[in-house]
Amino acid sequence: MASGGDREVAFGRRAARPATTETLLPKGRSETAKFGRRAMKDTGLSSVRPPVPYSNRLSGFAGGLLKRDAEGYQSDEDDTPSVFRRSTNARAPRLGMAQAPVSERIGSALSTELRRLVFRDAPGYPSGWRQGFCFGDCGVPYCLVQARGGPCGVLAAVMAFMLKLMREEFPAGDGELGIGSPSDRVLSSRGAMADILCGIAEASTGVVHLVHDLRSIERPQRASVSTLTGKAEVITALEASTLYEQYTRDTGLISFVYSSLLTRGLDSVREDTDDPERVTMLGDHGYCTQELVNLLLVGEAASNTFDGHRDLDGLTLRGIQATSCPIGLLSLYEHFKCLEVGDKLKHPTAGIWLVCAESHYSLLYAVGPDVDGDVVELRYFDQLMADEGEYRITLRRPSRGTVEPPRGMIEQCLRTRWQHHDILWNGLLRALVTTNAQSGAEELSRLYSLAGAAIEATAAEGDVPAARQLVARMESEGDVTTNRNSFNDSRRSDKFPRLPVPLSVYSALARGLASQGRGADCARLWDHVTKWRLLKPDSDLFEASLHCGATAKDPDLATRLLSEAEAHGVHLSHLARSHALGAVAHSRKHSRTAWELYSSMVASREPIACITFDRALTACSTNRWHNAVLSIVRSAEQSACQLSETAIAQAIRAFRGARPASEEVAVSAAAAELRLRNAWGVIREDHRMTLRQMNAFVEVYCSLGYWQEAVSLVLSARERWPWMGDGAKTEESGCDGGGFANVHTFKPILAAVQGESFEEYFAVWDAMVLDCSVTPTPELIKEALQHALVGLKSAKRVVQLLELAYSRGIAISQDQLDQLRREASHVPAVQQLVRICTHLKG
């Protein structure tokens, strides 16, 4: 953590030297001026001739023309502060150049314009805006309290910039957020407000106008405004105890909004929007409009969230002009195709987003820099539910199939940014076990939906005991009170309502167990639901439980569930039958069940999922149904399904010959050649062969008695399929063989030459070790040593194997050592190695 002095400098408390625009503006905002409504083009900020900052069209601030207040009253008196009556030929001071701040009262005319722009023609002032910037005590360091609905957009924007500063100053490692002291939080809040105001100033005149002494929302004309020219001055002004205290009172939020509008310039704000005559910063019910949120995020009050401007039949629709945005935005309205959020807001430089769900803004940020990887960690915080703290969300890109549909508004917002990730909520357990027991039916339905998501996510993360504990608490009797006053009591019960737990919760737990492959736990859960809870299982529970059987490769569980589905008269979905096929595909005992399942799915004429073809080919490999392979492969092509690499390898293995020591009839030469042709027919001419698939071909060749052709196939792989070398460092091949072969390649070949001559066996051995640079396993070394000891035909070979075993630290059996002493007593090198091996064994 940075020292106190360093933090003060980082937040702008001590700017000892004149700072440039680049050093004072927050990261990602210094380029905003190039794309502002008043672009500086080829001149510097100091050379700009700014317009009057608040009203370009009304020259009454300079000449005392008539002005109207909200009641239509006309006045000839020009009470506009002198700072706003500067000549239009005067140059704006460059942001960051220290000057003595000028402070004057706002005046009635300017206050009327402010009220119109913020509240429009509202008869009163929304009660939700009568609050300031106050910290919450929920354990979230950037939390700002929101008392009522309305100001969430402003609070979320300030919290986002606070979070940005805190992540830079107080990182805890792995992208998590460290918690600073209370003084650090104050520094962060001042720095966040200064960042926002300086970003707005940089996009306009380069001057910050800070409103203070606003004692009443109804009478802003009595407030004062100070003219500041840099982030350091803004923070120094906010450091004044009296001024910062004002921003924590009930006029703090409005003071900050007024400061933002005056810094941009009222006419500039209007010109930023699509409808300058009717623009307002607060919409219905006192909610923040998109213009106000965009002003705080990017320095311009644009009405839209797409990138750049667009022309619609002569009407210019104004969007985001900044080259990049430190804080982004995700919106539920984009999910419903009501608006478009551009790439600039979807890909913020700080990895922080405001989440607009209907009329409420909350906060989301990514843990770590990789926000587009296969696994993305997020944290979500809603200031209206501050007591719940941050929610942990994990986004996972599924390896197969489609993603789960979004559940709820927040997931719908997330899906607009991450379309190809599943969404797992990991931080709901604490919230769910403290849910109000007096919730209505609609709230209970939502509760159980969230509970199911939490249980599934917890089990998927491997914490099965915690998931079980939550289910047990839901099943236990709840502490339901009969006191009528409890309906208005904000305190929460520590137990769930006393209502039957729906099957959807158990289905969610089963899905979580499926992701862990815990078949035994899933079988116990099934007994718990059907025998102890006496619930009738539905199709969703069958599907989740069969999925668990597929991932656990538990054919007994799958056949049991299939029998119970028939007994209960439950029609299984296509996906449920596919899961059952996946569970029995690895078992020869259940081959008939596997074929019946696949045949029923084909006969139904319904679309077949791609994973079903993969599982059917696995069953073909297990049971050697070579006659069905080509038809399954062609069906997959007709369904536009791309078979996985493993599925193709399984299809090839289905053409293997008779199993060793089995009663199967040996394959004739003609049938073997036909099988080989059909095996090569599984892949196309332009197919990119992989090492796993070549190993499958080697198995087929060896099982049919063509081990010499298998060796030739392996030795020619480098020339035939040069791209296989790209996988030299994959988990499958390791570093052996350069990606063109591994120890699994030669195991079936060495097994096939067991009955061959000494010379043929070690010719294959040399091809493995010398030609393909494959390191043999200890088992293969011991096996080769046993072949070398037969008749002791080559003492040199024995020495090589013993040296290899010694270098690998492989222990030689006592029987082999005794045999070497007897039969190789005349070979000094062998006896020396025997003594070494005996010493190591002792």
KEVEXMAR-334400 format. One record per residue (C-alpha): residue in three letters; x, y negated, z negated. Coordinates in pm, whole numbers, padded with zeros to 5 digits, always signed. Layout:
<sedos>
ALAXYZ;...
</sedos>
This chain:
<sedos>
MET+00000+00000+00000;ALA+00125-00346+00083;SER+00236-00575-00196;GLY+00025-00863-00316;GLY+00231-01123-00133;ASP+00220-00926+00189;ARG-00153-00892+00164;GLU-00196-01265+00114;VAL+00005-01336+00423;ALA-00186-01070+00618;PHE-00517-01230+00526;GLY-00391-01577+00603;ARG-00359-01717+00254;ARG-00007-01845+00300;ALA+00061-01964+00651;ALA+00377-02160+00586;ARG+00462-02241+00946;PRO+00249-02372+01233;ALA+00100-02061+01388;THR+00015-01995+01749;THR-00320-01883+01876;GLU-00192-01531+01927;THR-00070-01490+01569;LEU-00376-01635+01399;LEU-00656-01474+01593;PRO-00764-01122+01503;LYS-00636-00841+01720;GLY-00833-00790+02037;ARG-00992-01135+02026;SER-00711-01360+02156;GLU-00807-01291+02517;THR-01167-01388+02466;ALA-01105-01751+02561;LYS-01017-01651+02915;PHE-01367-01519+02969;GLY-01572-01765+02759;ARG-01843-01989+02888;ARG-01585-02269+02890;ALA-01291-02083+03038;MET-00956-02252+02985;LYS-00822-02118+03316;ASP-00467-02244+03375;THR-00454-02492+03089;GLY-00378-02435+02723;LEU-00623-02487+02445;SER-00464-02818+02353;SER-00519-02961+02702;VAL-00893-02895+02713;ARG-01137-03184+02709;PRO-01414-03039+02501;PRO-01773-03142+02529;VAL-01958-03255+02223;PRO-01969-02930+02027;TYR-02335-02922+01937;SER-02542-03089+02205;ASN-02405-03146+02549;ARG-02735-03238+02707;LEU-02862-03473+02434;SER-02634-03774+02419;GLY-02828-03907+02127;PHE-02552-03801+01887;ALA-02327-04061+02054;GLY-02574-04328+02152;GLY-02848-04309+01895;LEU-03119-04188+02132;LEU-03447-04052+02014;LYS-03439-03716+01839;ARG-03719-03491+01720;ASP-03735-03279+01411;ALA-03955-02973+01362;GLU-04263-03190+01294;GLY-04221-03402+01605;TYR-04100-03711+01413;GLN-03895-03956+01622;SER-03612-04163+01481;ASP-03373-04423+01623;GLU-03130-04379+01338;ASP-02819-04188+01430;ASP-02725-04001+01113;THR-02510-03747+01297;PRO-02171-03706+01128;SER-01893-03905+01288;VAL-01702-03586+01359;PHE-01975-03491+01606;ARG-01965-03838+01773;ARG-01612-03802+01910;SER-01554-03929+02258;THR-01586-03661+02522;ASN-01239-03764+02643;ALA-01079-03661+02315;ARG-00878-03343+02310;ALA-00970-03057+02081;PRO-00696-02962+01840;ARG-00541-02629+01915;LEU-00660-02349+01693;GLY-00392-02283+01438;MET-00244-02636+01424;ALA-00277-02768+01072;GLN-00481-03087+01028;ALA-00658-03235+00734;PRO-01013-03096+00728;VAL-01294-03341+00791;SER-01611-03291+00582;GLU-01940-03476+00637;ARG-02307-03409+00593;ILE-02503-03234+00865;GLY-02786-03485+00888;SER-03152-03445+00975;ALA-03121-03443+01354;LEU-02865-03163+01364;SER-03047-02968+01094;THR-03360-02979+01310;GLU-03170-02829+01603;LEU-03024-02562+01377;ARG-03363-02465+01236;ARG-03509-02442+01586;LEU-03229-02224+01713;VAL-03234-01990+01414;PHE-03597-01971+01306;ARG-03772-02107+01618;ASP-04133-02195+01525;ALA-04163-01966+01224;PRO-04389-02122+00960;GLY-04162-02018+00675;TYR-03824-01873+00600;PRO-03780-01493+00574;SER-03724-01389+00215;GLY-03463-01132+00319;TRP-03225-01412+00419;ARG-03216-01561+00072;GLN-02899-01380-00034;GLY-02525-01410-00016;PHE-02223-01189+00033;CYS-02207-00966-00275;PHE-02013-00644-00318;GLY-02186-00318-00405;ASP-02058-00082-00676;CYS-02127+00241-00483;GLY-01760+00331-00436;VAL-01745+00211-00075;PRO-01489-00072-00077;TYR-01636-00267+00216;CYS-01997-00240+00098;LEU-02200-00561+00100;VAL-02534-00548-00076;GLN-02850-00586+00133;ALA-03146-00665-00087;ARG-03421-00669+00179;GLY-03470-00611+00548;GLY-03359-00875+00796;PRO-02993-00976+00763;CYS-02851-00629+00836;GLY-02690-00744+01163;VAL-02484-01015+00995;LEU-02391-00796+00698;ALA-02292-00505+00922;ALA-02075-00732+01139;VAL-01891-00877+00838;MET-01849-00528+00687;ALA-01706-00406+01018;PHE-01438-00677+01022;MET-01371-00612+00652;LEU-01325-00244+00731;LYS-01090-00331+01017;LEU-00868-00535+00784;MET-00880-00276+00507;ARG-00777+00004+00743;GLU-00479-00202+00848;GLU-00379-00301+00495;PHE-00486-00009+00275;PRO-00467+00314+00477;ALA-00489+00636+00276;GLY-00353+00867+00547;ASP-00520+01077+00818;GLY-00721+00774+00920;GLU-00913+00765+00590;LEU-00973+00442+00404;GLY-00784+00359+00088;ILE-00959+00167-00190;GLY-00796-00156-00295;SER-00847-00364-00606;PRO-01141-00606-00649;SER-00913-00890-00545;ASP-00830-00698-00227;ARG-01200-00678-00146;VAL-01234-01052-00185;LEU-00934-01109+00040;SER-01084-00874+00298;SER-01419-01053+00296;ARG-01253-01392+00343;GLY-01034-01254+00619;ALA-01337-01095+00791;MET-01536-01419+00792;ALA-01230-01606+00916;ASP-01177-01351+01194;ILE-01533-01389+01315;LEU-01533-01770+01306;CYS-01190-01794+01472;GLY-01301-01551+01741;ILE-01600-01772+01814;ALA-01382-02083+01813;GLU-01132-01929+02052;ALA-01414-01862+02300;SER-01532-02223+02285;THR-01364-02545+02165;GLY-01091-02407+01940;VAL-01243-02571+01629;VAL-01411-02398+01333;HIS-01699-02580+01162;LEU-01757-02438+00814;VAL-02090-02516+00645;HIS-02095-02551+00268;ASP-02295-02713-00013;LEU-02616-02572+00135;ARG-02828-02572-00176;SER-03161-02494-00011;ILE-03252-02318+00313;GLU-03541-02560+00354;ARG-03313-02869+00347;PRO-02998-02797+00554;GLN-02956-03168+00633;ARG-02810-03217+00286;ALA-02536-02958+00344;SER-02183-03048+00450;VAL-01963-02919+00727;SER-01583-02914+00739;THR-01380-02917+01058;LEU-01097-02663+01047;THR-00840-02575+01309;GLY-00701-02234+01220;LYS-00757-01909+01038;ALA-00525-02015+00761;GLU-00732-02329+00701;VAL-01055-02129+00704;ILE-00925-01885+00444;THR-00776-02167+00237;ALA-01116-02337+00238;LEU-01288-02013+00138;GLU-01034-01965-00142;ALA-01175-02266-00319;SER-01366-02110-00605;THR-01665-02338-00571;LEU-01701-02285-00195;TYR-01659-01906-00204;GLU-01907-01888-00488;GLN-02156-02070-00263;TYR-02127-01789-00009;THR-02226-01538-00277;ARG-02547-01728-00362;ASP-02884-01703-00191;THR-02779-01950+00081;GLY-02453-01772+00169;LEU-02583-01577+00469;ILE-02755-01876+00629;SER-02445-02088+00569;PHE-02235-01835+00758;VAL-02486-01816+01046;TYR-02495-02196+01067;SER-02113-02204+01068;SER-02104-01954+01354;LEU-02356-02149+01561;LEU-02188-02486+01505;THR-01849-02338+01585;ARG-01979-02210+01917;GLY-02184-02526+01987;LEU-02562-02522+02000;ASP-02588-02590+02372;SER-02314-02336+02442;VAL-02516-02081+02247;ARG-02821-02159+02460;GLU-02622-02135+02781;ASP-02485-01796+02674;THR-02837-01650+02678;ASP-03072-01545+02956;ASP-03350-01783+02842;PRO-03201-02104+02695;GLU-03542-02260+02631;ARG-03678-01981+02414;VAL-03369-01835+02253;THR-03374-01765+01880;MET-03130-01599+01643;LEU-03399-01429+01433;GLY-03670-01218+01589;ASP-03989-01072+01450;HIS-03993-01006+01076;GLY-03665-01194+01035;TYR-03447-00936+01212;CYS-03125-01037+01387;THR-03152-01073+01763;GLN-02897-00930+02002;GLU-02772-01282+02071;LEU-02672-01336+01709;VAL-02500-00997+01680;ASN-02307-01052+02004;LEU-02201-01397+01885;LEU-02043-01246+01575;LEU-01883-00953+01759;VAL-01744-01115+02074;GLY-01776-01492+02020;GLU-02058-01546+02275;ALA-02434-01525+02220;ALA-02499-01305+02523;SER-02847-01158+02552;ASN-02730-00823+02689;THR-02481-00554+02599;PHE-02361-00439+02941;ASP-02025-00546+03082;GLY-02009-00878+03270;HIS-02294-01071+03428;ARG-02558-00936+03665;ASP-02787-01100+03914;LEU-03154-01001+03921;ASP-03344-01177+04199;GLY-03160-01501+04137;LEU-03177-01470+03757;THR-02837-01433+03591;LEU-02836-01174+03314;ARG-02546-01245+03082;GLY-02351-00962+02924;ILE-02016-00906+02754;GLN-01735-01105+02916;ALA-01449-01023+02677;THR-01174-00798+02808;SER-01192-00584+02493;CYS-01387-00574+02170;PRO-01245-00483+01829;ILE-01591-00386+01702;GLY-01834-00189+01917;LEU-02205-00117+01927;LEU-02427+00190+01971;SER-02798+00140+02020;LEU-03104+00361+01994;TYR-03260+00158+02273;GLU-03002+00294+02515;HIS-03111+00646+02426;PHE-03463+00550+02535;LYS-03328+00381+02853;CYS-03440+00036+02738;LEU-03095-00121+02770;GLU-02738-00039+02864;VAL-02436-00067+02637;GLY-02120-00126+02838;ASP-01784+00044+02802;LYS-01637-00254+02617;LEU-01875-00212+02326;LYS-01870+00167+02344;HIS-01490+00181+02329;PRO-01382-00076+02068;THR-01014-00111+01996;ALA-01060-00066+01620;GLY-01274+00249+01643;ILE-01560+00082+01450;TRP-01920+00053+01570;LEU-02240-00116+01459;VAL-02529+00129+01492;CYS-02861-00025+01595;ALA-03141+00216+01505;GLU-03466+00040+01596;SER-03444-00288+01401;HIS-03171-00194+01153;TYR-02793-00221+01184;SER-02556+00008+00995;LEU-02188+00099+01026;LEU-01991+00383+01185;TYR-01617+00436+01218;ALA-01383+00705+01343;VAL-01125+00874+01123;GLY-00806+00885+01326;PRO-00722+00743+01668;ASP-00857+01029+01882;VAL-01223+00945+01937;ASP-01268+01157+02251;GLY-01109+01486+02147;ASP-01274+01822+02100;VAL-01320+01746+01728;VAL-01396+01391+01613;GLU-01436+01292+01248;LEU-01671+01001+01177;ARG-01795+00818+00870;TYR-02140+00660+00861;PHE-02260+00404+00607;ASP-02599+00238+00565;GLN-02598-00058+00327;LEU-02969-00009+00255;MET-02882+00336+00113;ALA-02555+00231-00046;ASP-02598+00468-00340;GLU-02556+00763-00103;GLY-02207+00643-00005;GLU-02049+00738+00326;TYR-02182+01031+00525;ARG-01922+01260+00682;ILE-02002+01352+01042;THR-01805+01598+01253;LEU-01843+01603+01630;ARG-01743+01928+01797;ARG-01726+01997+02168;PRO-01878+02345+02217;SER-01666+02593+02408;ARG-01964+02746+02584;GLY-02319+02645+02666;THR-02496+02316+02615;VAL-02495+02091+02312;GLU-02772+02090+02059;PRO-03040+01821+02113;PRO-03012+01522+01878;ARG-03218+01523+01560;GLY-03315+01181+01433;MET-03233+00825+01530;ILE-02869+00822+01422;GLU-02788+01135+01620;GLN-02965+00983+01922;CYS-02741+00677+01888;LEU-02430+00894+01861;ARG-02528+01092+02168;THR-02515+00774+02380;ARG-02138+00768+02314;TRP-02057+01139+02272;GLN-02280+01326+02517;HIS-02085+01654+02508;HIS-02039+01706+02133;ASP-02249+01884+01873;ILE-02319+01673+01564;LEU-02262+01819+01218;TRP-02355+01630+00902;ASN-02117+01729+00622;GLY-02194+01480+00349;LEU-02565+01535+00283;LEU-02548+01779-00005;ARG-02518+01512-00272;ALA-02796+01308-00118;LEU-03034+01599-00073;VAL-03014+01730-00429;THR-03109+01384-00558;THR-03412+01326-00336;ASN-03726+01178-00485;ALA-03966+01452-00586;GLN-04270+01232-00518;SER-04211+01204-00143;GLY-04505+01238+00093;ALA-04556+01516+00343;GLU-04385+01328+00623;GLU-04084+01249+00404;LEU-04067+01610+00287;SER-04058+01730+00646;ARG-03767+01497+00711;LEU-03603+01611+00386;TYR-03616+01976+00486;SER-03485+01892+00831;LEU-03188+01713+00677;ALA-03144+01994+00427;GLY-03125+02244+00711;ALA-02865+02031+00888;ALA-02660+02003+00569;ILE-02680+02375+00498;GLU-02580+02465+00852;ALA-02290+02220+00852;THR-02168+02332+00508;ALA-02177+02698+00601;ALA-02009+02624+00935;GLU-01726+02453+00747;GLY-01673+02774+00551;ASP-01824+02658+00221;VAL-02091+02929+00209;PRO-02128+02920-00173;ALA-02225+02552-00160;ALA-02483+02623+00109;ARG-02628+02906-00096;GLN-02639+02683-00402;LEU-02842+02423-00216;VAL-03089+02685-00097;ALA-03118+02819-00453;ARG-03191+02471-00586;MET-03459+02425-00326;GLU-03615+02757-00424;SER-03612+02675-00794;GLU-03900+02495-00959;GLY-03880+02120-00922;ASP-03912+01865-01200;VAL-04241+01716-01078;THR-04381+01449-01305;THR-04747+01353-01328;ASN-04684+00995-01438;ARG-04849+00758-01190;ASN-04585+00496-01252;SER-04329+00734-01111;PHE-04449+00649-00761;ASN-04294+00305-00804;ASP-03993+00431-00995;SER-03671+00387-00796;ARG-03495+00654-00999;ARG-03455+00989-00826;SER-03517+01341-00947;ASP-03229+01586-00957;LYS-03434+01869-00803;PHE-03631+01936-00490;PRO-04012+01921-00487;ARG-04197+02232-00599;LEU-04300+02347-00254;PRO-04229+02665-00055;VAL-03902+02642+00131;PRO-03977+02662+00504;LEU-03818+02924+00727;SER-03631+02650+00914;VAL-03398+02611+00614;TYR-03311+02980+00614;SER-03264+02968+00992;ALA-03021+02680+00949;LEU-02823+02880+00693;ALA-02816+03176+00930;ARG-02678+02955+01207;GLY-02409+02832+00972;LEU-02320+03190+00883;ALA-02311+03274+01253;SER-02047+03011+01319;GLN-01831+03188+01058;GLY-01907+03537+01188;ARG-02036+03650+00845;GLY-02258+03940+00946;ALA-02281+04094+00598;ASP-02395+03766+00444;CYS-02652+03727+00719;ALA-02788+04076+00649;ARG-02823+03987+00279;LEU-02998+03663+00373;TRP-03241+03858+00588;ASP-03325+04090+00299;HIS-03363+03789+00069;VAL-03613+03624+00302;THR-03817+03929+00398;LYS-03803+04143+00081;TRP-03765+03897-00205;ARG-03929+03581-00071;LEU-04185+03794+00117;LEU-04180+03559+00415;LYS-04273+03670+00764;PRO-03979+03593+00992;ASP-04039+03382+01299;SER-03863+03377+01636;ASP-03621+03105+01523;LEU-03499+03311+01227;PHE-03463+03616+01451;GLU-03261+03414+01700;ALA-03030+03269+01432;SER-02978+03610+01270;LEU-02907+03780+01604;HIS-02658+03504+01678;CYS-02487+03597+01353;GLY-02480+03960+01463;ALA-02324+03858+01796;THR-02045+03651+01641;ALA-01976+03921+01381;LYS-01994+04195+01651;ASP-02230+04386+01424;PRO-02439+04622+01640;ASP-02615+04780+01343;LEU-02754+04444+01230;ALA-02869+04367+01585;THR-03049+04699+01634;ARG-03216+04660+01296;LEU-03340+04312+01385;LEU-03464+04434+01723;SER-03667+04706+01549;GLU-03815+04459+01300;ALA-03905+04215+01577;GLU-04100+04491+01746;ALA-04265+04586+01418;HIS-04367+04225+01342;GLY-04484+04166+01698;VAL-04243+03872+01743;HIS-04156+03788+02102;LEU-03784+03726+02120;SER-03657+03442+02330;HIS-03414+03488+02615;LEU-03133+03348+02398;ALA-03220+03584+02110;ARG-03196+03887+02340;SER-02869+03754+02475;HIS-02733+03735+02119;ALA-02847+04094+02062;LEU-02664+04198+02380;GLY-02351+04026+02251;ALA-02374+04221+01925;VAL-02405+04566+02087;ALA-02176+04501+02387;HIS-01869+04625+02200;SER-02026+04951+02083;ARG-02044+05269+02300;LYS-02292+05409+02050;HIS-02547+05144+02151;SER-02481+05148+02524;ARG-02843+05230+02607;THR-02967+04936+02400;ALA-02726+04704+02577;TRP-02841+04813+02921;GLU-03210+04784+02826;LEU-03157+04431+02695;TYR-02983+04315+03013;SER-03239+04486+03236;SER-03528+04324+03049;MET-03378+03978+03094;VAL-03327+04038+03466;ALA-03680+04171+03505;SER-03832+03868+03330;ARG-03734+03646+03625;GLU-03638+03372+03380;PRO-03311+03179+03421;ILE-03025+03371+03260;ALA-02769+03184+03051;CYS-02406+03206+03160;ILE-02300+03363+02832;THR-02543+03650+02901;PHE-02343+03750+03210;ASP-02023+03739+03004;ARG-02177+03969+02743;ALA-02311+04207+03008;LEU-01964+04239+03160;THR-01822+04310+02814;ALA-02073+04595+02782;CYS-01961+04718+03125;SER-01600+04721+03009;THR-01684+04902+02685;ASN-01890+05169+02857;ARG-01702+05166+03191;TRP-02012+05088+03395;HIS-01808+05009+03704;ASN-02106+05059+03932;ALA-02290+04763+03775;VAL-02003+04515+03768;LEU-02024+04375+04121;SER-02400+04322+04102;ILE-02362+04130+03773;VAL-02084+03916+03920;ARG-02296+03837+04227;SER-02597+03750+04008;ALA-02380+03510+03812;GLU-02268+03342+04136;GLN-02629+03309+04252;SER-02718+03147+03917;ALA-02427+02899+03960;CYS-02264+03037+03645;GLN-01888+03023+03623;LEU-01767+03333+03445;SER-01512+03285+03171;GLU-01157+03411+03202;THR-01227+03680+02943;ALA-01544+03792+03123;ILE-01354+03843+03449;ALA-01089+04044+03266;GLN-01362+04260+03111;ALA-01518+04312+03453;ILE-01184+04436+03585;ARG-01133+04672+03289;ALA-01467+04836+03363;PHE-01297+05016+03658;ARG-01055+05208+03435;GLY-01037+05583+03470;ALA-01117+05856+03221;ARG-01022+05795+02861;PRO-00731+06000+02722;ALA-00832+06312+02527;SER-01194+06274+02636;GLU-01427+06516+02807;GLU-01476+06285+03105;VAL-01398+06423+03446;ALA-01074+06293+03594;VAL-01116+06051+03881;SER-01027+06188+04223;ALA-00779+06010+04449;ALA-01052+05883+04681;ALA-01263+05758+04391;ALA-00957+05593+04236;GLU-00884+05401+04555;LEU-01248+05292+04574;ARG-01236+05172+04217;LEU-00923+04971+04284;ARG-01083+04804+04588;ASN-01393+04718+04386;ALA-01180+04588+04100;TRP-01006+04348+04338;GLY-01351+04258+04473;VAL-01437+04098+04137;ILE-01211+03802+04217;ARG-01211+03585+04524;GLU-00918+03515+04748;ASP-00877+03164+04609;HIS-00903+03282+04249;ARG-00630+03158+04014;MET-00511+03472+03844;THR-00438+03452+03472;LEU-00210+03670+03260;ARG-00506+03827+03079;GLN-00665+03927+03408;MET-00338+04067+03547;ASN-00304+04274+03231;ALA-00654+04409+03299;PHE-00545+04516+03647;VAL-00240+04686+03494;GLU-00470+04884+03263;VAL-00682+04993+03559;TYR-00380+05100+03763;CYS-00229+05297+03474;SER-00558+05467+03380;LEU-00592+05588+03741;GLY-00235+05719+03749;TYR-00077+05440+03954;TRP+00177+05317+03701;GLN+00446+05257+03968;GLU+00207+05019+04149;ALA+00140+04851+03815;VAL+00513+04782+03769;SER+00532+04643+04122;LEU+00232+04422+04053;VAL+00400+04278+03743;LEU+00736+04221+03911;SER+00570+04041+04204;ALA+00358+03816+03983;ARG+00613+03533+03986;GLU+00588+03506+04366;ARG+00216+03585+04406;TRP+00077+03366+04128;PRO+00334+03097+04042;TRP+00079+02895+03842;MET+00080+03164+03571;GLY+00408+03017+03450;ASP+00214+02711+03329;GLY+00079+02925+03045;ALA+00420+03026+02914;LYS+00355+02865+02577;THR-00008+02961+02529;GLU-00118+03164+02233;GLU-00180+03463+02457;SER+00163+03492+02614;GLY+00393+03321+02369;CYS+00732+03237+02516;ASP+00800+03593+02643;GLY+00794+03662+03011;GLY+00776+03297+03110;GLY+00397+03329+03133;PHE+00415+03609+03395;ALA+00414+03903+03151;ASN+00401+03985+02782;VAL+00423+04290+02561;HIS+00053+04371+02629;THR+00140+04399+02996;PHE+00383+04686+02942;LYS+00205+04879+02665;PRO-00025+05070+02907;ILE+00266+05128+03147;LEU+00489+05272+02875;ALA+00198+05485+02758;ALA+00150+05614+03114;VAL+00517+05719+03149;GLN+00529+05910+02820;GLY+00534+06241+03004;GLU+00776+06126+03271;SER+01153+06169+03282;PHE+01408+05991+03069;GLU+01522+05782+03367;GLU+01170+05668+03464;TYR+01082+05572+03107;PHE+01387+05352+03064;ALA+01352+05212+03416;VAL+01021+05065+03292;TRP+01195+04959+02970;ASP+01461+04769+03163;ALA+01195+04605+03379;MET+01027+04481+03061;VAL+01337+04366+02871;LEU+01573+04261+03150;ASP+01358+04166+03449;CYS+01063+04010+03265;SER+01243+03893+02947;VAL+00977+04040+02720;THR+01074+04106+02358;PRO+00949+04453+02251;THR+00763+04504+01927;PRO+00909+04717+01643;GLU+00671+04999+01735;LEU+00793+05002+02094;ILE+01158+05002+01982;LYS+01100+05301+01754;GLU+00916+05480+02034;ALA+01199+05413+02281;LEU+01456+05532+02027;GLN+01265+05856+01995;HIS+01283+05903+02373;ALA+01657+05830+02370;LEU+01716+06092+02102;VAL+01561+06369+02309;GLY+01867+06563+02420;LEU+02079+06253+02351;LYS+02126+06200+02723;SER+02267+05848+02686;ALA+02468+05739+02383;LYS+02491+05394+02538;ARG+02111+05364+02538;VAL+02098+05470+02173;VAL+02354+05205+02084;GLN+02154+04937+02268;LEU+01833+05032+02087;LEU+02002+05043+01747;GLU+02159+04702+01806;LEU+01820+04564+01912;ALA+01655+04712+01602;TYR+01931+04571+01380;SER+01902+04223+01534;ARG+01525+04229+01483;GLY+01549+04359+01127;ILE+01353+04674+01216;ALA+01392+04964+00973;ILE+01471+05302+01130;SER+01292+05603+00984;GLN+01492+05850+00775;ASP+01415+06136+01014;GLN+01562+05943+01305;LEU+01875+05856+01104;ASP+01925+06221+01009;GLN+01883+06323+01373;LEU+02142+06066+01480;ARG+02391+06199+01224;ARG+02349+06551+01356;GLU+02336+06499+01731;ALA+02558+06192+01771;SER+02838+06278+01530;HIS+03089+06250+01819;VAL+02989+05892+01908;PRO+03169+05646+01674;ALA+02954+05347+01772;VAL+02635+05535+01693;GLN+02767+05656+01358;GLN+02874+05304+01265;LEU+02528+05171+01341;VAL+02373+05460+01149;ARG+02581+05367+00842;ILE+02470+05004+00875;CYS+02104+05101+00909;THR+02132+05340+00614;HIS+02286+05066+00402;LEU+02007+04826+00495;LYS+01745+05090+00424;GLY+01898+05156+00080;
</sedos>
